[in-house]
Structure formats: C-alpha cells, structure tokens
Amino acid sequence: MTKIQTQVYAGRVKDRDTLRASSSGGAFTAISDLFLESGDAIATAVHNYQTHTMEFQLILSKKERNAARGSKYMQSKPGKIFQIAEEWLCQNPEKKLLFVGVGCQADGFRRFIETKGLRERVFIVDIICHGSPSPKLWKEYAVSLEKRKGKITYLTFKDKRNGWKTPTAFVRIGEEEVMIGDYVRVFYNNCALRPSCHECPYATAKRKTDMTIGDFWHIEETIPDFYDPNGNSLLLIHTDRGEQLFDSIKDNLDYCLSDTKQCWQKNLEAPTPVSERRHEFWMDYQRGGIDFIMKKYGTTPLRNKIMNKLLRIMGGVHRK
C-alpha cells in the first residue's frame, strides 16, 4: 500500500437521478457501482427499521446498496462485519471488497484486515464525520414517534427538495411525511455526541484509508464555477489504491482538481468541540426523557424563527 500526497477533488455523478437520490454528490454510489457491477462486495451500514439501529451488512446488490445511501445521524454498529468480510474474502479468492464507514470504523477495519494478510484485496473509504450521538437517543425518538403516528417505513436526513444546501429531514409513516428537525437540531448542538468523538484522532485531512468522501461545503464560494445546487462531493485520495479507485469512476463524474484550502471544513482539522450544555442536556434527559429534551433542545427559539423569516423575505440566508 503506497501512500501519496493527498489529492483533492470536487465531484458529482453525471446521472441526475442518482445525484438527486444522494446526500451530496453521489460519490458513494459511483464507487460502489464499480464493485457491484464486477460481482464484488461492499461492507457498510444500513438502517434497520425494525430495531431502529444502523447495522453493518455485506452488500451484494444495487437494491441493498440503495438502502444504504444517504447520511444517517446516528452511531452504526459494526457487529460481526469484520469476521463476515474476512470469511467472504476467503471464500471468494478472486473477488475484492469495499469497506465504507466513518474514520474510526474504517481504520479499525484496516488494522484488522492487514493482520489477516488481505489488505491488497480491500479498498477502504471513510466518511467525514461530525460525530456520533448515543444510538439510544434515536431509538427512543423513533419509538416515541411510532407510538404517536405509526410505523416508520422510510428515513432521510438530507432530502434535496429544497436543494443540497438546505436539506429536509423526515420519516415516512403511511402516506405522511413527518419532519424530524428537532432531532437534527439536537445532533448539531453537540450535546448528545459520544465523549470519544470530541477527541477523535481521525478529524484530519491526512488519513490511512484509500479515500475520504463527504460534502464539499462552501464550494459555491471557493469554486463557484463548479458548484451545483443539487449536490457536490469532496474526494480526498490518500493512497495509490485510492487513486486507482478514482481513475476507475471519473468517467462517470463531473469533477475538478481542488486543494485542502478550498475544501476546508472543521472536521478535517479538529474534532467537534464539547457543548457547554452537555452536562445539562444529559441531566435533563435522565429527569425528563426523550420527549422533554427534544422539546427543550430541538425546538428553534421564536426569536430565531422570526429572524429566519425576515431574512428569507429580504433574500438573506441565516446559517447556524
């Protein structure tokens, strides 16, 4: 495995339907198509609607892969995926495997697969991560919704009906779309993230995976001629195998060369800081439960609502 000087690209899939179905620019779909169309396998996380958890699975079809698309604001459970992936590779000696997870998971898998002598048959892609909240919060939140509304059959945190920069988060219950902005606000106020996320060693542009992908935030400012309101991916290439991956998918992308200054974002430089209200948040949770903290921490204050409305009327944008 040869390390190279990190190469940076902005990119998005040429297929517009795929772009609209993706959280950012469709990089995950473009990369995973390469493996699935060759009969190879993917190990990544998929939301389980029965248990309300994100669980790693071995994926062998585009239908399964499509269920894994899209950002999920919760911690995923690797379970036995390391062993399952190893067994699959041993049973299919001519095949390759793609592993996609957040930084800690991807590096853990890299270390594991290297000890098994299988690294040359594995491509590892990690995702830029804001941090993972306690999985218990999402599960209790989903259960509370289902008690009031009915069974959740679909979940998205980044529907693009209003564009990539202003994603819509909702669950589908029957024919109804139920907005889950309160949960998203709790996620981004950093009160619920796991303590280890605030000390994450993978919050850097230099990584030991083959490639890092995520949203190319602020691209409308740094590369305005390339910006697309339907979504833009950031691709960081770290190894010769990552370079091989990119070369294999680039015909399916619109892309341009970039650099680490243009693509700068907080979690490529440092972990998400601890919220000053973290202790208060968990004390409130212990006393009042999931519905109480969603109302207290997940509701936009009236003053902010008025300000947002005024800015929209005046043509401004209020970003938190």
LINVEN-V700973 format. One record per helix or strand. SS is the DSSP state (A for helix, B for strand). FROM is the first residue (numbers start at 1). LEN is the number of residues. Records with the same first field share a line. If there is no record, write none. Layout:
# LINVEN-V700973
SS: FROM-LEN  FROM-LEN
This chain:
# LINVEN-V700973
B: 3-11  41-8  53-7  76-2  97-6  122-6  133-1  152-8  168-6  176-4  193-1  211-5  233-7  253-5
A: 16-6  27-10  62-7  81-11  103-13  119-3  135-15  164-3  181-8  195-5  219-4  240-13  266-3  278-20  302-13
